[in-house]
């Protein structure tokens, strides 16, 4: 079995890893490169493999730096199968269409300039139509469902707690009489995040590929993040300013909505003041993504589901507004009312957020709050790092607004969170491959893993092929030891079916059915590594497990619809 690391190796974006085993070729993610111009140009280079030769793509989650080149892969000849979680597929349906539209608009803008300058026209990386074509190759799976892709390959997607649908992927690969287990962490979330469950603990792996975005950093004051955010909002609004929050449309925006909702409910003394501050979600993609979240409420964590069960939708509150048209977006910048604008993109390199920054960065009364990772070379990174002026749409804008960074909202686990997840392995991997991080982060994280957990680490070289079974790692590998240095409408629909409000009796009946099923099949649900290797009947396991998951999904959906 050989693996080649083709993306998220020298940077945090462009996640893509190629596995060759038996006669199959498997991709882990197929993401877009984001950041500096020279990094984004990598998207236009030919793939380092023939797309038509790829049999399967295992997608960890829907973020564009993990999924964004899938339409291009299909455009170039991919005809295989794309496996991911069901929420990831739902998000990809909106995110890849949106990405294709952005590429078309950017190409059109470049071609207008090229025509005036007498240069050749450019083609978009891919189009919205290309994105649409790619959806026919997706095969969504349930969390925790064992899937035999072929006679030598079995996979299972587990909740990674990063964004809705994000997955840690377990892969069992048979070569002759030997079975090797590879685990791909994808992006790991923090514990105790709103809405999402904690990352699933994996007990065994022969080889592990793990992200390191915050491998050398700690998130400060996580428990105080909403208090810090609320205090900045109140301070800004009281002086008549606008709060601008660049936010990723998927995940971060919904988390902020949830946190603000809970904060408003729990602070009676300032509730009336907070209720007067309008909150605008100015991102068509974020609006659509919020609807996808509501559709997939069955995978929410226990706290969020409890709110749903008592009829309190955690993604709605009275002063929350979703803008739809460009005219509504422009009106936000001609209005003097104090307000909160949450807009994409999260790194400020595209979308409506650039307009809001152009109109607010120069105002001393305003504040800009960063709530997520800012990649090197992005507009967001330059503002966050203290530049005094930036160019936006060709105009130099002085930065007079107050700039804040509240990292407690990060979707990624920090160094301690990553180490805590790694410590959950009862049988540690023979080799840990560290990807998806800046150089210092990867190196320092490798040292931490080696020193604290005693695991051997490799920081893979870009494009280099590693033979896992023979462990034929070359001399120039970098290791830790070597390197010190919707509003819900009246007619509710779920999966296309119109549903009537559910009665309390129906919901209680479903809850009781889950309890009975779990008691009846308790032993069968204890799927161990040994039972998998002993050829347990995977089909029987999935029938039981999927029935329970389906009932749990129906309970949450019915409760959302009935307003119990």
C-alpha positions, 0 to 999 in steps of 0.5 A, spaced: 500 500 500 502 506 497 500 513 499 502 520 496 500 527 499 498 531 494 495 537 498 495 540 505 502 538 505 506 545 504 500 549 506 493 548 510 489 548 504 488 543 498 487 537 502 488 531 497 492 524 498 492 518 494 492 511 496 494 506 491 493 498 493 491 492 490 489 494 483 485 500 486 486 508 487 483 512 492 483 519 494 482 522 501 479 529 499 480 533 493 480 540 496 481 547 493 488 551 494 486 558 498 490 564 500 496 567 496 495 568 489 501 563 487 497 558 492 491 559 488 494 558 482 495 551 484 488 549 482 489 550 475 495 545 475 494 538 472 492 533 477 498 529 479 494 522 477 489 521 471 482 523 474 479 517 470 484 512 474 481 514 480 476 508 483 473 512 489 474 518 493 473 518 500 470 526 502 471 528 510 467 534 509 464 539 505 469 545 506 472 548 499 479 546 501 477 539 502 471 538 497 472 544 492 476 541 486 471 535 485 467 538 480 474 539 476 476 532 478 469 530 474 470 535 468 477 531 467 474 524 467 473 521 474 467 516 473 468 513 480 464 513 487 464 519 492 463 517 499 461 522 504 456 523 510 449 525 508 450 532 511 456 533 507 453 531 501 447 536 503 452 541 504 456 540 497 450 541 493 450 548 495 457 549 496 460 546 490 454 550 486 456 556 489 464 555 488 462 554 481 458 560 480 464 564 483 469 561 478 464 563 473 464 570 475 471 571 476 473 569 469 468 573 466 471 579 470 478 577 468 476 577 461 473 584 461 480 586 463 483 581 458 479 584 452 481 591 454 488 589 455 489 585 448 490 579 452 487 572 451 481 570 455 481 565 461 476 559 462 473 558 469 476 553 473 469 549 473 462 552 472 456 551 476 454 546 471 460 542 472 458 542 480 451 539 478 454 534 474 459 531 480 453 530 484 451 524 480 457 520 483 456 521 490 454 516 495 452 518 502 453 514 508 450 514 515 455 515 521 457 509 524 455 505 518 460 500 516 460 499 508 464 494 504 466 498 498 469 492 495 472 485 497 478 488 499 476 495 502 471 497 508 470 504 511 466 507 516 465 515 517 465 517 524 463 524 527 469 529 527 465 535 530 468 540 526 462 542 521 456 539 520 457 532 517 465 532 518 468 525 519 473 521 521 474 516 516 476 509 518 479 504 512 480 497 513 484 494 507 486 487 505 492 485 501 492 478 501 491 475 508 493 481 511 488 487 513 491 494 515 487 499 518 488 507 516 485 512 519 484 519 516 482 525 521 479 530 516 479 536 520 477 535 528 473 539 532 473 542 539 470 538 545 463 542 547 462 546 541 455 548 540 450 544 536 455 538 534 458 532 538 465 531 540 470 528 535 469 520 536 474 517 539 478 511 535 481 506 539 486 503 533 489 504 527 496 501 524 497 508 520 494 515 522 493 521 517 492 527 522 491 535 521 495 540 525 492 547 523 492 549 531 498 544 532 502 549 536 497 553 539 491 553 544 485 557 544 484 562 549 478 563 554 474 558 550 469 558 556 468 566 555 468 566 548 461 568 548 462 573 553 467 576 550 463 577 543 457 580 547 462 585 550 465 587 544 458 588 540 455 592 546 461 596 546 461 598 539 453 599 538 453 603 544 458 608 541 453 608 535 458 603 531 457 597 526 460 590 528 462 586 522 464 579 523 467 575 517 465 568 518 465 562 514 458 560 511 458 553 513 459 552 521 461 558 524 455 562 522 450 557 525 455 556 531 454 564 532 447 564 531 446 558 536 451 562 541 447 569 541 441 565 541 443 562 548 446 568 551 440 572 549 436 567 553 440 567 559 442 574 560 435 578 563 439 584 565 441 586 558 436 582 554 432 588 552 438 592 550 441 586 546 434 585 543 434 592 540 440 590 536 439 587 529 443 581 527 444 580 519 446 574 516 448 577 509 450 571 505 446 567 501 450 561 502 450 561 509 442 562 509 442 556 505 447 552 509 442 554 515 437 550 512 441 544 511 443 544 518 435 544 520 434 539 515 440 535 519 438 536 526 438 529 528 446 529 528 446 535 533 449 534 540 444 532 546 444 540 548 441 542 541 437 536 541 434 538 548 432 545 545 429 542 539 425 537 543 422 543 547 420 547 541 426 552 542 429 552 535 436 554 537 438 557 530 432 562 530 431 568 534 427 575 534 432 580 531 435 575 526 435 577 519 437 573 513 438 578 507 437 575 500 438 580 494 444 584 493 440 590 494 438 588 501 446 587 502 448 594 499 442 597 504 446 595 510 452 600 508 447 606 507 444 605 514 447 608 520 443 604 525 448 600 529 448 593 527 451 586 527 453 584 520 455 576 519 458 575 512 462 571 508 467 569 506 471 567 513 478 570 510 475 576 507 478 574 500 471 574 496 464 575 497 459 580 500 464 581 506 469 585 502 464 591 501 462 591 508 469 592 510 470 597 505 465 601 508 466 600 515 474 599 516 475 606 516 470 608 521 473 609 528 466 607 531 466 600 528 469 593 530 471 587 526 471 581 529 475 575 526 472 568 529 476 563 525 483 561 522 486 566 517 490 563 512 497 566 510 496 571 504 489 573 505 486 579 506 483 577 513 490 575 515 493 582 513 487 586 517 488 581 523 496 582 523 495 589 524 496 592 517 494 600 517 491 600 510 489 595 505 486 595 498 479 593 497 476 593 490 482 597 488 481 603 493 486 604 499 482 603 505 485 606 512 484 601 518 481 605 524 476 600 526 477 596 532 480 589 530 479 583 535 480 576 534 476 571 538 479 564 537 475 560 542 470 560 536 475 556 532 472 550 528 479 546 529 481 543 536 487 546 538 494 543 540 491 540 547 485 538 543 488 534 538 493 530 543 487 529 547 484 525 541 490 522 540 491 519 547 484 515 546 488 510 541 488 504 545 493 501 540 497 507 537 499 507 530 505 505 527 506 511 524 503 518 524 503 523 518 502 530 520 498 534 514 494 540 514 498 545 518 503 551 517 510 549 517 512 551 525 505 548 527 507 541 524 514 541 526 512 543 533 506 538 534 510 532 531 515 533 537 509 534 542 506 527 539 513 524 540 515 526 547 508 525 550 505 519 547 511 516 544 508 515 537 513 516 531 511 522 526 512 523 519 511 530 516 510 528 509 514 531 503 509 534 497 508 529 492 513 523 495 510 516 495 510 512 501 510 505 501 506 503 508 507 496 508 514 495 507 515 502 511 520 504 506 521 511 508 526 515 505 532 518 508 530 525 507 523 524 510 522 529 516 520 526 523 519 529 530 526 526 532 530 529 527 527 536 527 527 539 533 528 546 531 428 556 512 424 559 516 420 553 517 414 553 512 407 551 514 407 545 509 414 542 512 418 537 508 423 532 510 427 528 504 421 531 499 415 528 503 410 532 506 409 531 514 404 533 519 405 535 526 407 530 530 403 528 536 407 527 543 404 520 543 408 519 536 414 522 539 414 518 545 412 511 541 419 512 537 423 514 543 421 507 546 422 503 540 429 506 540 430 503 548 427 497 546 432 496 540 438 498 543 436 493 549 435 487 544 441 488 540 446 491 545 451 485 544 450 486 537 452 493 537 459 492 540 462 492 534 470 491 535 476 491 531 477 483 532 469 482 530 471 486 523 477 482 522 473 475 523 468 477 518 462 479 522 456 480 518 457 487 516 450 487 513 446 485 519 450 490 523 448 495 518 441 493 518 440 494 526 445 500 526 441 504 521 434 502 524 436 506 530 439 512 527 433 512 522 428 512 528 433 518 532 433 522 525 425 521 525 424 523 532 428 530 531 425 532 525 418 530 527 419 535 533 422 540 529 416 540 525 411 540 530 414 545 535 413 540 541 
